[in-house]
Amino acid sequence: MAPEVTRHEAYDEKCDVYSYACLAYEMVSYRKPFHTMTVLEAAFAVARDGLRPDIPPSCPDAIAGQHS
């Protein structure tokens, strides 16, 4: 869930973008974001600490938004 949803704050369509990004991460990395954490650990780290998944090194630059 998006951080604002986890924190029970007002939210809008940006939460859908966050969810889509998590899905895209899974498609590029072949694993779930924060795969080394429990669901609760990840939810708290995202909501409280602003944790975001790292872009995997295998992700093509065109998708990662990095320019060579």
Secondary structure, 3 states (H helix, E strand, C coil): CCHHHHCCCCCCCHHHHHHHHHHHHHHHHCCCCCCCCCHHHHHHHHHHHCCCCCCCCCCCHHHHCCCC
